[in-house]
């Protein structure tokens, strides 16, 4: 019997950019590493390397907005559903963090179904990775997904910034994945030397496990 369905639909958007010059009005500049996504606040021109440096590493480095001013970039954010910003069209910028609409739903559409001990994550975004453990932000907290030697991987391997689909079993308050499909891959990981010292990982709110 179906015990729980947790849906959330959020379409990332923020303040408009200037498409004539291509200069971003983004509130955050984000960097993908092998373990997490880190972001630096403020206009991109305040960063030592400026816009050109971001464009050189795009999409591993990208600009994004923070429509609800909570410190989490829109492409990772799940908590401004129903706001005017969530329904606004995304701004135009060649260096904007990519939007992923492959698979069921659209970007930031979190869909989790639980049947007794069976779990199906139809869509979720990898926020951080520690070895075989993946952290997925949800509207109620974070979901921990663990891969094993028996996990079947389709269309690539997960990494921070990837959108994924997972089938598995709940074991010790985590989803142990039997099958994992990458809907949209993460950008290539940046070496730590290319991440500004002021960049920090956004914190999911709430940050407690949901299982």
N, C-alpha and C positions, 0 to 999 in steps of 0.2 A: 504494500500500500504506500502511496506517495505520502511522505511525512512533511516535506518542506520544499518550497520553491522560493528562491531569493532572486528576484529580478531587479535590475536597475539600468535605466537608459540615460546616458549623458552624452551629448555631442559637444566636443571641445570647441570653444570659441573665445575670443577676447577682443580687445580694442583694435581698431583698424590700423593697418600699416599704410605706407605710402607706396602704391604700386609703381609710380612713375620713377622713383629713385631706388626702390628696393630696400630702403632703410627700415629696419624692424623697429616697431614700437613695443616689442615684447617686454614683459616684466622680468623674464628669467632667461638665462642662457644655460642650457643643459648639456651634460656630457655623459656618454654611455661608457661604462667600464665593464670589466669581466664579472664584477660582483654586484654592482648597483648603478643606479642613475643618480648623478649629482647635479645640483643646479646652483648657479650664482645669481643673486638678486640684483636688480637695477638695470638701467639701460645698457645695452651691449657696448656702447662707446666708453663705459667706465672700466671695462676690462682691459688689461694691459695689451692683449693681442688684438682687440677690436674685431670688427666684423669680418675682415679679410681672413683672419685666423679661423673663425668659425666656418666660413665658406670652404676653406681648404680641407677641413675635416668632416664636412657635412656628408651624411646625416649623423655621424657619430657625435658631432657637436651640432646643436641646433638651437634656434630661438623659439620661445613659447610664451604664452600669456599666463596670467593668474587671475582669471575672471572674478573669483570670489575672494581674492586677497588673503588666502590662507597659507601661502608659501609653497603650495603644491602646483606644479605646472599642469596646464589644462589637459595635456595628453596623458597624464597619469591620474587626474582627479576624478572622483566619483561622487562628490557631495554637493554639487550645485544644481541638482536636478530641479527643473521648474523655474529657474531664474531666467531673466531676460537674456543674460549672457549665454546660457545653455542653448537657446534657440536661435541665436544670431548666426549669420553665415561666417565661416572661418575667414580670417584676414588673408591677404595675398602676400606671400613672401617666399622667395625661392629657398631661403634657409630656415623656414618654419619646420618644427618637428613634424615628421610625416604622420598622416592620418591613415589608419588602417580600417578598411571596411570590408575585408574579405571574411567569408563565413557567415554564421547566423548573426543578425543584428548589425550594429555599427560600432565604431571605436568607443570604448568605455561603457559598453553595454555588458554589464556583469550578469551572468546567468548560471546559477548553481541549483542542481536538483539532487535531493538526497532520498534514497529509498532504503530504509533500514540501515545497513552498513555499506550499501553501494552509493557511490557519488558520481555525478556527471556534471562537469564544469563545461558548459557549452561555449563560454567565452570568458577570458580573464587575461589580465596583463601582468607579466612578470615584473615585479618591483625590485627584487633583490635575489641573489643566488649565493648559496654557500655550499659548495660541493654538489651533492645530489638534491639538496633542499631548495625549493623555489618558494618565494613569498609573493602572494597575490593580494592586493588590496581589495576590500569589499566594503559595502556600505555600513556593515556592523563591526568591522575589525579586519584582521588579516587571515587569509587561508594559507596553510602550509601544505605544499605538495611535495612528495618525495618520489624520486625515480629510483629504479633498481635495475639490476642486470636483466630482469625479465621484462622490463618496460619496452613496448613497441613504439618506436618513434616514426612519425610520418612528416615528410616535408621539412626536415631539418631538426636542429637541436635548439632547445630553449635557452634564452639568455636575457639579462635585464633589458626591458623595453619591448620584448616580443609579446604578441598576443597569441594565446594558446587555447586548445580544447583538450580536456582530460577526461578519461574514464578510469575509475579505480575503486578502491575499497578503503573505508575509514579504519585506520589502525593507529592507536595511541594518539588520537586527536589530530591526525594528519591524513591527507588523502594519499594513499600509496598507489601510484599510477600504474595501470596495466597497459594503457595506450595513451599516447600524447601526440597531438597534431599541432604543428606550428601554423597558425593562420597567417600571421605576418611576422617575418623574422626580425630580430633585433639588429640594429646597425653594428658594424664591426666595433669591437672594444678598443677604446683609446688607451694607450700606455699612461700610467700615472703621471709621467712627466709633462704630459700635454693637458692635464687638468689643473686649472687655476687653484691656488691654495685656499681661496675663499669659497669654493664650491662645496656644498654639503648635501647629504641625502635628504629629500623631503620626508617628513614623518607622516605615515598614515594616521588618520584620526577617525575613529579610535584605532589603537595599535595592538589591541589584545586579540588573541586567537579566537576564532568563531566556533571551533569544534572542541 
